[in-house]
Amino acid sequence: MSIFNKKKPADQEGCPPKNAKTDSSAVTMDSVKILGSGCKKCNELEANTKDALLQLGIHTEIEHVTDFTQIASFGVMSTPALVVNSKVLSYGRVLKPREITALLQKTMDK
């Protein structure tokens, strides 16, 4: 039963609710970004993020943002930083793949 007797548009019928959990093997993230100058720590975070995404079966491109104006627009003042779907998950340290996996799973559960 819908609220106020409004019908769903035909193209939305049968779609899962927005808050429905999905199988991680079929999940794609809209965007994954590494923020940093391109230093050793930034590259290490990028490699660890790739490992975590592979472990979860998530297929997406990782964008490496080096422009400090764009980095500051996220409110990040300490790099490297991990941004998923425009949300800063971590900054100022290199996360291990298992830490990234835990953060990504938490993000997918929401």
ROMAR-705548 format. One record per residue: x, y, z of N, C-alpha, C in turn; residue in three letters; chain. Coordinates in steps of 0.1 Angstrom, whole numbers, plus 5000, padded with zeros to 4 digits. Each point is the difference from the previous one (the first is absolute). Layout:
! residues N
<pt><n_east>X</n_east><n_north>Y</n_north><n_up>Z</n_up><ca_east>X</ca_east><ca_north>Y</ca_north><ca_up>Z</ca_up><c_east>X</c_east><c_north>Y</c_north><c_up>Z</c_up><r>Ala</r><c>A</c></pt>
...
This chain:
! residues 110
<pt><n_east>5008</n_east><n_north>4988</n_north><n_up>5000</n_up><ca_east>4992</ca_east><ca_north>5012</ca_north><ca_up>5000</ca_up><c_east>5009</c_east><c_north>5012</c_north><c_up>5000</c_up><r>Met</r><c>A</c></pt>
<pt><n_east>4997</n_east><n_north>5009</n_north><n_up>4991</n_up><ca_east>5008</ca_east><ca_north>5012</ca_north><ca_up>5000</ca_up><c_east>4994</c_east><c_north>5012</c_north><c_up>5007</c_up><r>Ser</r><c>A</c></pt>
<pt><n_east>5007</n_east><n_north>5009</n_north><n_up>5004</n_up><ca_east>4995</ca_east><ca_north>5011</ca_north><ca_up>5008</ca_up><c_east>4993</c_east><c_north>5010</c_north><c_up>4990</c_up><r>Ile</r><c>A</c></pt>
<pt><n_east>4988</n_east><n_north>5004</n_north><n_up>5005</n_up><ca_east>4992</ca_east><ca_north>5010</ca_north><ca_up>4992</ca_up><c_east>4996</c_east><c_north>4994</c_north><c_up>4987</c_up><r>Phe</r><c>A</c></pt>
<pt><n_east>4999</n_east><n_north>4987</n_north><n_up>4999</n_up><ca_east>4995</ca_east><ca_north>4993</ca_north><ca_up>4988</ca_up><c_east>5007</c_east><c_north>5003</c_north><c_up>4987</c_up><r>Asn</r><c>A</c></pt>
<pt><n_east>5013</n_east><n_north>5004</n_north><n_up>5001</n_up><ca_east>5008</ca_east><ca_north>5003</ca_north><ca_up>4988</ca_up><c_east>5005</c_east><c_north>4987</c_north><c_up>4995</c_up><r>Lys</r><c>A</c></pt>
<pt><n_east>5000</n_east><n_north>4999</n_north><n_up>4987</n_up><ca_east>5005</ca_east><ca_north>4988</ca_north><ca_up>4994</ca_up><c_east>5015</c_east><c_north>5003</c_north><c_up>4996</c_up><r>Lys</r><c>A</c></pt>
<pt><n_east>5008</n_east><n_north>4989</n_north><n_up>5000</n_up><ca_east>5013</ca_east><ca_north>5001</ca_north><ca_up>4995</ca_up><c_east>5000</c_east><c_north>5001</c_north><c_up>4985</c_up><r>Lys</r><c>A</c></pt>
<pt><n_east>5010</n_east><n_north>5008</n_north><n_up>4994</n_up><ca_east>5001</ca_east><ca_north>5000</ca_north><ca_up>4986</ca_up><c_east>5003</c_east><c_north>4986</c_north><c_up>4995</c_up><r>Pro</r><c>A</c></pt>
<pt><n_east>4996</n_east><n_north>4997</n_north><n_up>4988</n_up><ca_east>5002</ca_east><ca_north>4986</ca_north><ca_up>4994</ca_up><c_east>5014</c_east><c_north>4996</c_north><c_up>5000</c_up><r>Ala</r><c>A</c></pt>
<pt><n_east>5010</n_east><n_north>5010</n_north><n_up>4998</n_up><ca_east>5014</ca_east><ca_north>4996</ca_north><ca_up>4999</ca_up><c_east>5006</c_east><c_north>4996</c_north><c_up>5014</c_up><r>Asp</r><c>A</c></pt>
<pt><n_east>4993</n_east><n_north>5003</n_north><n_up>5011</n_up><ca_east>5005</ca_east><ca_north>4997</ca_north><ca_up>5013</ca_up><c_east>4994</c_east><c_north>4988</c_north><c_up>5006</c_up><r>Gln</r><c>A</c></pt>
<pt><n_east>4989</n_east><n_north>4994</n_north><n_up>4994</n_up><ca_east>4994</ca_east><ca_north>4989</ca_north><ca_up>5006</ca_up><c_east>5010</c_east><c_north>4988</c_north><c_up>5000</c_up><r>Glu</r><c>A</c></pt>
<pt><n_east>5000</n_east><n_north>4993</n_north><n_up>5011</n_up><ca_east>5009</ca_east><ca_north>4989</ca_north><ca_up>5001</ca_up><c_east>5014</c_east><c_north>5003</c_north><c_up>5004</c_up><r>Gly</r><c>A</c></pt>
<pt><n_east>5003</n_east><n_north>5013</n_north><n_up>5001</n_up><ca_east>5014</ca_east><ca_north>5004</ca_north><ca_up>5005</ca_up><c_east>5001</c_east><c_north>4997</c_north><c_up>5015</c_up><r>Cys</r><c>A</c></pt>
<pt><n_east>5012</n_east><n_north>4996</n_north><n_up>5004</n_up><ca_east>5002</ca_east><ca_north>4998</ca_north><ca_up>5014</ca_up><c_east>5000</c_east><c_north>5014</c_north><c_up>5007</c_up><r>Pro</r><c>A</c></pt>
<pt><n_east>4996</n_east><n_north>5000</n_north><n_up>5013</n_up><ca_east>5000</ca_east><ca_north>5012</ca_north><ca_up>5008</ca_up><c_east>5014</c_east><c_north>5006</c_north><c_up>5000</c_up><r>Pro</r><c>A</c></pt>
<pt><n_east>5001</n_east><n_north>5013</n_north><n_up>5002</n_up><ca_east>5013</ca_east><ca_north>5007</ca_north><ca_up>5000</ca_up><c_east>5009</c_east><c_north>4995</c_north><c_up>5011</c_up><r>Lys</r><c>A</c></pt>
<pt><n_east>4994</n_east><n_north>4996</n_north><n_up>5011</n_up><ca_east>5008</ca_east><ca_north>4996</ca_north><ca_up>5012</ca_up><c_east>5002</c_east><c_north>4985</c_north><c_up>5000</c_up><r>Asn</r><c>A</c></pt>
<pt><n_east>4996</n_east><n_north>4993</n_north><n_up>4990</n_up><ca_east>5002</ca_east><ca_north>4985</ca_north><ca_up>4999</ca_up><c_east>5015</c_east><c_north>4997</c_north><c_up>4999</c_up><r>Ala</r><c>A</c></pt>
<pt><n_east>5003</n_east><n_north>4989</n_north><n_up>5008</n_up><ca_east>5014</ca_east><ca_north>4995</ca_north><ca_up>4999</ca_up><c_east>5002</c_east><c_north>4993</c_north><c_up>4987</c_up><r>Lys</r><c>A</c></pt>
<pt><n_east>5012</n_east><n_north>5000</n_north><n_up>4994</n_up><ca_east>5002</ca_east><ca_north>4993</ca_north><ca_up>4987</ca_up><c_east>5012</c_east><c_north>4991</c_north><c_up>5002</c_up><r>Thr</r><c>A</c></pt>
<pt><n_east>5000</n_east><n_north>4990</n_north><n_up>4991</n_up><ca_east>5011</ca_east><ca_north>4991</ca_north><ca_up>5000</ca_up><c_east>5013</c_east><c_north>5007</c_north><c_up>4996</c_up><r>Asp</r><c>A</c></pt>
<pt><n_east>5011</n_east><n_north>4999</n_north><n_up>5008</n_up><ca_east>5012</ca_east><ca_north>5008</ca_north><ca_up>4997</ca_up><c_east>5006</c_east><c_north>4996</c_north><c_up>4987</c_up><r>Ser</r><c>A</c></pt>
<pt><n_east>4997</n_east><n_north>4988</n_north><n_up>4995</n_up><ca_east>5007</ca_east><ca_north>4996</ca_north><ca_up>4987</ca_up><c_east>4994</c_east><c_north>5008</c_north><c_up>4989</c_up><r>Ser</r><c>A</c></pt>
<pt><n_east>4988</n_east><n_north>5006</n_north><n_up>5001</n_up><ca_east>4994</ca_east><ca_north>5007</ca_north><ca_up>4989</ca_up><c_east>5001</c_east><c_north>5015</c_north><c_up>5003</c_up><r>Ala</r><c>A</c></pt>
<pt><n_east>5007</n_east><n_north>5004</n_north><n_up>5010</n_up><ca_east>5000</ca_east><ca_north>5014</ca_north><ca_up>5004</ca_up><c_east>5010</c_east><c_north>5008</c_north><c_up>4992</c_up><r>Val</r><c>A</c></pt>
<pt><n_east>4997</n_east><n_north>5012</n_north><n_up>4995</n_up><ca_east>5010</ca_east><ca_north>5009</ca_north><ca_up>4995</ca_up><c_east>4998</c_east><c_north>5013</c_north><c_up>5008</c_up><r>Thr</r><c>A</c></pt>
<pt><n_east>5011</n_east><n_north>5006</n_north><n_up>5002</n_up><ca_east>5000</ca_east><ca_north>5013</ca_north><ca_up>5007</ca_up><c_east>5000</c_east><c_north>5011</c_north><c_up>4990</c_up><r>Met</r><c>A</c></pt>
<pt><n_east>4993</n_east><n_north>5011</n_north><n_up>5003</n_up><ca_east>4999</ca_east><ca_north>5011</ca_north><ca_up>4990</ca_up><c_east>5014</c_east><c_north>5006</c_north><c_up>4998</c_up><r>Asp</r><c>A</c></pt>
<pt><n_east>5007</n_east><n_north>5002</n_north><n_up>5011</n_up><ca_east>5013</ca_east><ca_north>5006</ca_north><ca_up>4999</ca_up><c_east>5009</c_east><c_north>4997</c_north><c_up>5012</c_up><r>Ser</r><c>A</c></pt>
<pt><n_east>5012</n_east><n_north>4997</n_north><n_up>4997</n_up><ca_east>5011</ca_east><ca_north>4997</ca_north><ca_up>5010</ca_up><c_east>5011</c_east><c_north>5009</c_north><c_up>4996</c_up><r>Val</r><c>A</c></pt>
<pt><n_east>5004</n_east><n_north>5009</n_north><n_up>5010</n_up><ca_east>5011</ca_east><ca_north>5009</ca_north><ca_up>4997</ca_up><c_east>5011</c_east><c_north>4999</c_north><c_up>5011</c_up><r>Lys</r><c>A</c></pt>
<pt><n_east>5012</n_east><n_north>5002</n_north><n_up>4995</n_up><ca_east>5012</ca_east><ca_north>5001</ca_north><ca_up>5009</ca_up><c_east>5004</c_east><c_north>5015</c_north><c_up>4999</c_up><r>Ile</r><c>A</c></pt>
<pt><n_east>5000</n_east><n_north>5007</n_north><n_up>5011</n_up><ca_east>5005</ca_east><ca_north>5014</ca_north><ca_up>5000</ca_up><c_east>5014</c_east><c_north>5000</c_north><c_up>5005</c_up><r>Leu</r><c>A</c></pt>
<pt><n_east>5009</n_east><n_north>5007</n_north><n_up>4992</n_up><ca_east>5013</ca_east><ca_north>5001</ca_north><ca_up>5005</ca_up><c_east>5009</c_east><c_north>5005</c_north><c_up>4988</c_up><r>Gly</r><c>A</c></pt>
<pt><n_east>5012</n_east><n_north>5003</n_north><n_up>5004</n_up><ca_east>5010</ca_east><ca_north>5006</ca_north><ca_up>4990</ca_up><c_east>5006</c_east><c_north>4990</c_north><c_up>4990</c_up><r>Ser</r><c>A</c></pt>
<pt><n_east>4998</n_east><n_north>4987</n_north><n_up>5003</n_up><ca_east>5006</ca_east><ca_north>4990</ca_north><ca_up>4992</ca_up><c_east>5013</c_east><c_north>4994</c_north><c_up>5006</c_up><r>Gly</r><c>A</c></pt>
<pt><n_east>5001</n_east><n_north>5003</n_north><n_up>5013</n_up><ca_east>5012</ca_east><ca_north>4995</ca_north><ca_up>5007</ca_up><c_east>4999</c_east><c_north>4985</c_north><c_up>5003</c_up><r>Cys</r><c>A</c></pt>
<pt><n_east>5010</n_east><n_north>4994</n_north><n_up>5006</n_up><ca_east>5001</ca_east><ca_north>4986</ca_north><ca_up>5003</ca_up><c_east>4987</c_east><c_north>4996</c_north><c_up>5009</c_up><r>Lys</r><c>A</c></pt>
<pt><n_east>4997</n_east><n_north>5007</n_north><n_up>5010</n_up><ca_east>4988</ca_east><ca_north>4997</ca_north><ca_up>5008</ca_up><c_east>4987</c_east><c_north>5000</c_north><c_up>4992</c_up><r>Lys</r><c>A</c></pt>
<pt><n_east>4999</n_east><n_north>5009</n_north><n_up>4992</n_up><ca_east>4987</ca_east><ca_north>5001</ca_north><ca_up>4992</ca_up><c_east>4999</c_east><c_north>4988</c_north><c_up>4990</c_up><r>Cys</r><c>A</c></pt>
<pt><n_east>5012</n_east><n_north>4997</n_north><n_up>4994</n_up><ca_east>5000</ca_east><ca_north>4988</ca_north><ca_up>4991</ca_up><c_east>4997</c_east><c_north>4987</c_north><c_up>5008</c_up><r>Asn</r><c>A</c></pt>
<pt><n_east>5005</n_east><n_north>4999</n_north><n_up>5012</n_up><ca_east>4998</ca_east><ca_north>4989</ca_north><ca_up>5008</ca_up><c_east>4985</c_east><c_north>4998</c_north><c_up>5004</c_up><r>Glu</r><c>A</c></pt>
<pt><n_east>4994</n_east><n_north>5011</n_north><n_up>5003</n_up><ca_east>4986</ca_east><ca_north>5000</ca_north><ca_up>5003</ca_up><c_east>4992</c_east><c_north>4996</c_north><c_up>4988</c_up><r>Leu</r><c>A</c></pt>
<pt><n_east>5004</n_east><n_north>5005</n_north><n_up>4988</n_up><ca_east>4993</ca_east><ca_north>4996</ca_north><ca_up>4988</ca_up><c_east>5001</c_east><c_north>4985</c_north><c_up>4998</c_up><r>Glu</r><c>A</c></pt>
<pt><n_east>5012</n_east><n_north>4994</n_north><n_up>5001</n_up><ca_east>5002</ca_east><ca_north>4986</ca_north><ca_up>4998</ca_up><c_east>4992</c_east><c_north>4992</c_north><c_up>5011</c_up><r>Ala</r><c>A</c></pt>
<pt><n_east>5000</n_east><n_north>5004</n_north><n_up>5012</n_up><ca_east>4992</ca_east><ca_north>4993</ca_north><ca_up>5010</ca_up><c_east>4985</c_east><c_north>5001</c_north><c_up>4998</c_up><r>Asn</r><c>A</c></pt>
<pt><n_east>4996</n_east><n_north>5011</n_north><n_up>4994</n_up><ca_east>4986</ca_east><ca_north>5002</ca_north><ca_up>4997</ca_up><c_east>4996</c_east><c_north>4990</c_north><c_up>4988</c_up><r>Thr</r><c>A</c></pt>
<pt><n_east>5009</n_east><n_north>4999</n_north><n_up>4990</n_up><ca_east>4997</ca_east><ca_north>4991</ca_north><ca_up>4989</ca_up><c_east>4999</c_east><c_north>4985</c_north><c_up>5006</c_up><r>Lys</r><c>A</c></pt>
<pt><n_east>5009</n_east><n_north>4997</n_north><n_up>5009</n_up><ca_east>4999</ca_east><ca_north>4986</ca_north><ca_up>5006</ca_up><c_east>4987</c_east><c_north>4998</c_north><c_up>5007</c_up><r>Asp</r><c>A</c></pt>
<pt><n_east>4996</n_east><n_north>5010</n_north><n_up>5008</n_up><ca_east>4987</ca_east><ca_north>4999</ca_north><ca_up>5007</ca_up><c_east>4988</c_east><c_north>4999</c_north><c_up>4991</c_up><r>Ala</r><c>A</c></pt>
<pt><n_east>5000</n_east><n_north>5008</n_north><n_up>4989</n_up><ca_east>4989</ca_east><ca_north>4999</ca_north><ca_up>4991</ca_up><c_east>5000</c_east><c_north>4986</c_north><c_up>4993</c_up><r>Leu</r><c>A</c></pt>
<pt><n_east>5011</n_east><n_north>4995</n_north><n_up>4997</n_up><ca_east>5001</ca_east><ca_north>4986</ca_north><ca_up>4994</ca_up><c_east>4995</c_east><c_north>4990</c_north><c_up>5009</c_up><r>Leu</r><c>A</c></pt>
<pt><n_east>5003</n_east><n_north>5001</n_north><n_up>5013</n_up><ca_east>4996</ca_east><ca_north>4990</ca_north><ca_up>5010</ca_up><c_east>4985</c_east><c_north>5000</c_north><c_up>5001</c_up><r>Gln</r><c>A</c></pt>
<pt><n_east>4994</n_east><n_north>5012</n_north><n_up>4999</n_up><ca_east>4985</ca_east><ca_north>5001</ca_north><ca_up>5001</ca_up><c_east>4993</c_east><c_north>4998</c_north><c_up>4987</c_up><r>Leu</r><c>A</c></pt>
<pt><n_east>5007</n_east><n_north>4998</n_north><n_up>4989</n_up><ca_east>4994</ca_east><ca_north>4998</ca_north><ca_up>4987</ca_up><c_east>4994</c_east><c_north>5013</c_north><c_up>4994</c_up><r>Gly</r><c>A</c></pt>
<pt><n_east>5005</n_east><n_north>5011</n_north><n_up>5004</n_up><ca_east>4994</ca_east><ca_north>5013</ca_north><ca_up>4995</ca_up><c_east>5009</c_east><c_north>5005</c_north><c_up>4989</c_up><r>Ile</r><c>A</c></pt>
<pt><n_east>4993</n_east><n_north>5003</n_north><n_up>4989</n_up><ca_east>5007</ca_east><ca_north>5004</ca_north><ca_up>4988</ca_up><c_east>4998</c_east><c_north>5015</c_north><c_up>4997</c_up><r>His</r><c>A</c></pt>
<pt><n_east>5010</n_east><n_north>5008</n_north><n_up>5002</n_up><ca_east>4999</ca_east><ca_north>5014</ca_north><ca_up>4998</ca_up><c_east>5013</c_east><c_north>5006</c_north><c_up>4998</c_up><r>Thr</r><c>A</c></pt>
<pt><n_east>5000</n_east><n_north>5012</n_north><n_up>4993</n_up><ca_east>5013</ca_east><ca_north>5007</ca_north><ca_up>4998</ca_up><c_east>5003</c_east><c_north>5008</c_north><c_up>5012</c_up><r>Glu</r><c>A</c></pt>
<pt><n_east>5013</n_east><n_north>5001</n_north><n_up>5003</n_up><ca_east>5005</ca_east><ca_north>5008</ca_north><ca_up>5011</ca_up><c_east>5006</c_east><c_north>5013</c_north><c_up>4994</c_up><r>Ile</r><c>A</c></pt>
<pt><n_east>4996</n_east><n_north>5011</n_north><n_up>5004</n_up><ca_east>5005</ca_east><ca_north>5013</ca_north><ca_up>4995</ca_up><c_east>5010</c_east><c_north>5005</c_north><c_up>5010</c_up><r>Glu</r><c>A</c></pt>
<pt><n_east>5011</n_east><n_north>5004</n_north><n_up>4996</n_up><ca_east>5010</ca_east><ca_north>5006</ca_north><ca_up>5008</ca_up><c_east>5000</c_east><c_north>5015</c_north><c_up>4998</c_up><r>His</r><c>A</c></pt>
<pt><n_east>4996</n_east><n_north>5008</n_north><n_up>5011</n_up><ca_east>4998</ca_east><ca_north>5014</ca_north><ca_up>4999</ca_up><c_east>5013</c_east><c_north>5006</c_north><c_up>5006</c_up><r>Val</r><c>A</c></pt>
<pt><n_east>5007</n_east><n_north>5008</n_north><n_up>4992</n_up><ca_east>5012</ca_east><ca_north>5007</ca_north><ca_up>5005</ca_up><c_east>4999</c_east><c_north>5015</c_north><c_up>5001</c_up><r>Thr</r><c>A</c></pt>
<pt><n_east>4989</n_east><n_north>5005</n_north><n_up>4995</n_up><ca_east>4998</ca_east><ca_north>5015</ca_north><ca_up>5000</ca_up><c_east>4996</c_east><c_north>5004</c_north><c_up>5014</c_up><r>Asp</r><c>A</c></pt>
<pt><n_east>5008</n_east><n_north>5008</n_north><n_up>5007</n_up><ca_east>4997</ca_east><ca_north>5004</ca_north><ca_up>5014</ca_up><c_east>4988</c_east><c_north>5008</c_north><c_up>5002</c_up><r>Phe</r><c>A</c></pt>
<pt><n_east>4995</n_east><n_north>5007</n_north><n_up>4989</n_up><ca_east>4988</ca_east><ca_north>5007</ca_north><ca_up>5001</ca_up><c_east>4988</c_east><c_north>4990</c_north><c_up>5001</c_up><r>Thr</r><c>A</c></pt>
<pt><n_east>5001</n_east><n_north>4990</n_north><n_up>4992</n_up><ca_east>4989</ca_east><ca_north>4989</ca_north><ca_up>5001</ca_up><c_east>5001</c_east><c_north>4993</c_north><c_up>5013</c_up><r>Gln</r><c>A</c></pt>
<pt><n_east>5012</n_east><n_north>4997</n_north><n_up>5005</n_up><ca_east>5002</ca_east><ca_north>4993</ca_north><ca_up>5012</ca_up><c_east>4994</c_east><c_north>5008</c_north><c_up>5012</c_up><r>Ile</r><c>A</c></pt>
<pt><n_east>5003</n_east><n_north>5013</n_north><n_up>5000</n_up><ca_east>4994</ca_east><ca_north>5009</ca_north><ca_up>5010</ca_up><c_east>4985</c_east><c_north>5001</c_north><c_up>5000</c_up><r>Ala</r><c>A</c></pt>
<pt><n_east>4994</n_east><n_north>4998</n_north><n_up>4988</n_up><ca_east>4986</ca_east><ca_north>5001</ca_north><ca_up>4999</ca_up><c_east>4993</c_east><c_north>4989</c_north><c_up>5007</c_up><r>Ser</r><c>A</c></pt>
<pt><n_east>5007</n_east><n_north>4989</n_north><n_up>5003</n_up><ca_east>4995</ca_east><ca_north>4989</ca_north><ca_up>5008</ca_up><c_east>5002</c_east><c_north>5002</c_north><c_up>5015</c_up><r>Phe</r><c>A</c></pt>
<pt><n_east>5007</n_east><n_north>5011</n_north><n_up>5003</n_up><ca_east>5002</ca_east><ca_north>5003</ca_north><ca_up>5014</ca_up><c_east>5012</c_east><c_north>4993</c_north><c_up>5006</c_up><r>Gly</r><c>A</c></pt>
<pt><n_east>5008</n_east><n_north>4994</n_north><n_up>4991</n_up><ca_east>5012</ca_east><ca_north>4992</ca_north><ca_up>5004</ca_up><c_east>5012</c_east><c_north>5009</c_north><c_up>5000</c_up><r>Val</r><c>A</c></pt>
<pt><n_east>5007</n_east><n_north>5001</n_north><n_up>5011</n_up><ca_east>5012</ca_east><ca_north>5007</ca_north><ca_up>5002</ca_up><c_east>5013</c_east><c_north>4991</c_north><c_up>5002</c_up><r>Met</r><c>A</c></pt>
<pt><n_east>4997</n_east><n_north>4988</n_north><n_up>5001</n_up><ca_east>5011</ca_east><ca_north>4990</ca_north><ca_up>5003</ca_up><c_east>4998</c_east><c_north>4988</c_north><c_up>4990</c_up><r>Ser</r><c>A</c></pt>
<pt><n_east>5010</n_east><n_north>4998</n_north><n_up>4992</n_up><ca_east>4999</ca_east><ca_north>4989</ca_north><ca_up>4990</ca_up><c_east>5009</c_east><c_north>4988</c_north><c_up>5004</c_up><r>Thr</r><c>A</c></pt>
<pt><n_east>4998</n_east><n_north>4988</n_north><n_up>4995</n_up><ca_east>4990</ca_east><ca_north>4996</ca_north><ca_up>4990</ca_up><c_east>4986</c_east><c_north>4999</c_north><c_up>5006</c_up><r>Pro</r><c>A</c></pt>
<pt><n_east>4990</n_east><n_north>5000</n_north><n_up>4991</n_up><ca_east>4987</ca_east><ca_north>4999</ca_north><ca_up>5005</ca_up><c_east>4992</c_east><c_north>4991</c_north><c_up>4990</c_up><r>Ala</r><c>A</c></pt>
<pt><n_east>4990</n_east><n_north>4993</n_north><n_up>5006</n_up><ca_east>4992</ca_east><ca_north>4991</ca_north><ca_up>4992</ca_up><c_east>4986</c_east><c_north>5005</c_north><c_up>5000</c_up><r>Leu</r><c>A</c></pt>
<pt><n_east>4994</n_east><n_north>5002</n_north><n_up>4988</n_up><ca_east>4987</ca_east><ca_north>5006</ca_north><ca_up>4998</ca_up><c_east>4992</c_east><c_north>4990</c_north><c_up>4992</c_up><r>Val</r><c>A</c></pt>
<pt><n_east>4988</n_east><n_north>4996</n_north><n_up>5005</n_up><ca_east>4991</ca_east><ca_north>4991</ca_north><ca_up>4993</ca_up><c_east>4987</c_east><c_north>5006</c_north><c_up>4999</c_up><r>Val</r><c>A</c></pt>
<pt><n_east>4995</n_east><n_north>5001</n_north><n_up>4988</n_up><ca_east>4987</ca_east><ca_north>5006</ca_north><ca_up>4997</ca_up><c_east>4999</c_east><c_north>5014</c_north><c_up>5007</c_up><r>Asn</r><c>A</c></pt>
<pt><n_east>5010</n_east><n_north>5008</n_north><n_up>4998</n_up><ca_east>5001</ca_east><ca_north>5014</ca_north><ca_up>5005</ca_up><c_east>5000</c_east><c_north>5001</c_north><c_up>5015</c_up><r>Ser</r><c>A</c></pt>
<pt><n_east>5003</n_east><n_north>4989</n_north><n_up>5007</n_up><ca_east>5001</ca_east><ca_north>5001</ca_north><ca_up>5015</ca_up><c_east>5014</c_east><c_north>4996</c_north><c_up>5004</c_up><r>Lys</r><c>A</c></pt>
<pt><n_east>5007</n_east><n_north>5008</n_north><n_up>5008</n_up><ca_east>5013</ca_east><ca_north>4998</ca_north><ca_up>5005</ca_up><c_east>4999</c_east><c_north>4989</c_north><c_up>5010</c_up><r>Val</r><c>A</c></pt>
<pt><n_east>5007</n_east><n_north>4988</n_north><n_up>4997</n_up><ca_east>5000</ca_east><ca_north>4989</ca_north><ca_up>5010</ca_up><c_east>5013</c_east><c_north>5000</c_north><c_up>5009</c_up><r>Leu</r><c>A</c></pt>
<pt><n_east>5010</n_east><n_north>5006</n_north><n_up>4994</n_up><ca_east>5013</ca_east><ca_north>5000</ca_north><ca_up>5008</ca_up><c_east>5009</c_east><c_north>5011</c_north><c_up>4994</c_up><r>Ser</r><c>A</c></pt>
<pt><n_east>5008</n_east><n_north>5005</n_north><n_up>5009</n_up><ca_east>5010</ca_east><ca_north>5010</ca_north><ca_up>4996</ca_up><c_east>5012</c_east><c_north>5000</c_north><c_up>5009</c_up><r>Tyr</r><c>A</c></pt>
<pt><n_east>5012</n_east><n_north>5004</n_north><n_up>4995</n_up><ca_east>5012</ca_east><ca_north>5001</ca_north><ca_up>5008</ca_up><c_east>5007</c_east><c_north>4987</c_north><c_up>5003</c_up><r>Gly</r><c>A</c></pt>
<pt><n_east>4996</n_east><n_north>4989</n_north><n_up>4995</n_up><ca_east>5007</ca_east><ca_north>4988</ca_north><ca_up>5002</ca_up><c_east>4998</c_east><c_north>4989</c_north><c_up>4989</c_up><r>Arg</r><c>A</c></pt>
<pt><n_east>5009</n_east><n_north>4991</n_north><n_up>4999</n_up><ca_east>4999</ca_east><ca_north>4989</ca_north><ca_up>4991</ca_up><c_east>4992</c_east><c_north>4989</c_north><c_up>5006</c_up><r>Val</r><c>A</c></pt>
<pt><n_east>4989</n_east><n_north>4996</n_north><n_up>4995</n_up><ca_east>4992</ca_east><ca_north>4989</ca_north><ca_up>5006</ca_up><c_east>5005</c_east><c_north>4987</c_north><c_up>4994</c_up><r>Leu</r><c>A</c></pt>
<pt><n_east>4998</n_east><n_north>4990</n_north><n_up>5007</n_up><ca_east>5003</ca_east><ca_north>4986</ca_north><ca_up>4996</ca_up><c_east>4988</c_east><c_north>4995</c_north><c_up>4992</c_up><r>Lys</r><c>A</c></pt>
<pt><n_east>5002</n_east><n_north>4990</n_north><n_up>4991</n_up><ca_east>4989</ca_east><ca_north>4995</ca_north><ca_up>4992</ca_up><c_east>4988</c_east><c_north>4996</c_north><c_up>5009</c_up><r>Pro</r><c>A</c></pt>
<pt><n_east>5003</n_east><n_north>4993</n_north><n_up>5011</n_up><ca_east>4989</ca_east><ca_north>4995</ca_north><ca_up>5008</ca_up><c_east>4992</c_east><c_north>5012</c_north><c_up>5007</c_up><r>Arg</r><c>A</c></pt>
<pt><n_east>5007</n_east><n_north>5011</n_north><n_up>5003</n_up><ca_east>4993</ca_east><ca_north>5012</ca_north><ca_up>5005</ca_up><c_east>4991</c_east><c_north>5006</c_north><c_up>4990</c_up><r>Glu</r><c>A</c></pt>
<pt><n_east>5005</n_east><n_north>5000</n_north><n_up>4988</n_up><ca_east>4992</ca_east><ca_north>5006</ca_north><ca_up>4989</ca_up><c_east>4988</c_east><c_north>4991</c_north><c_up>4997</c_up><r>Ile</r><c>A</c></pt>
<pt><n_east>5002</n_east><n_north>4987</n_north><n_up>5000</n_up><ca_east>4989</ca_east><ca_north>4991</ca_north><ca_up>4998</ca_up><c_east>4989</c_east><c_north>5002</c_north><c_up>5010</c_up><r>Thr</r><c>A</c></pt>
<pt><n_east>5004</n_east><n_north>5002</n_north><n_up>5013</n_up><ca_east>4990</ca_east><ca_north>5002</ca_north><ca_up>5011</ca_up><c_east>4992</c_east><c_north>5013</c_north><c_up>4997</c_up><r>Ala</r><c>A</c></pt>
<pt><n_east>5008</n_east><n_north>5011</n_north><n_up>4996</n_up><ca_east>4993</ca_east><ca_north>5012</ca_north><ca_up>4998</ca_up><c_east>4990</c_east><c_north>4999</c_north><c_up>4988</c_up><r>Leu</r><c>A</c></pt>
<pt><n_east>5005</n_east><n_north>4994</n_north><n_up>4989</n_up><ca_east>4991</ca_east><ca_north>4998</ca_north><ca_up>4988</ca_up><c_east>4987</c_east><c_north>4992</c_north><c_up>5004</c_up><r>Leu</r><c>A</c></pt>
<pt><n_east>5002</n_east><n_north>4989</n_north><n_up>5007</n_up><ca_east>4989</ca_east><ca_north>4992</ca_north><ca_up>5004</ca_up><c_east>4990</c_east><c_north>5008</c_north><c_up>5009</c_up><r>Gln</r><c>A</c></pt>
<pt><n_east>5005</n_east><n_north>5008</n_north><n_up>5008</n_up><ca_east>4992</ca_east><ca_north>5009</ca_north><ca_up>5009</ca_up><c_east>4992</c_east><c_north>5010</c_north><c_up>4991</c_up><r>Lys</r><c>A</c></pt>
<pt><n_east>5007</n_east><n_north>5005</n_north><n_up>4990</n_up><ca_east>4994</ca_east><ca_north>5010</ca_north><ca_up>4991</ca_up><c_east>4989</c_east><c_north>4993</c_north><c_up>4992</c_up><r>Thr</r><c>A</c></pt>
<pt><n_east>5002</n_east><n_north>4988</n_north><n_up>4995</n_up><ca_east>4990</ca_east><ca_north>4992</ca_north><ca_up>4992</ca_up><c_east>4988</c_east><c_north>4997</c_north><c_up>5009</c_up><r>Met</r><c>A</c></pt>
<pt><n_east>5002</n_east><n_north>4997</n_north><n_up>5012</n_up><ca_east>4989</ca_east><ca_north>4996</ca_north><ca_up>5009</ca_up><c_east>4990</c_east><c_north>5012</c_north><c_up>5003</c_up><r>Asp</r><c>A</c></pt>
<pt><n_east>5004</n_east><n_north>5012</n_north><n_up>4997</n_up><ca_east>4991</ca_east><ca_north>5011</ca_north><ca_up>5003</ca_up><c_east>4991</c_east><c_north>5003</c_north><c_up>4989</c_up><r>Lys</r><c>A</c></pt>
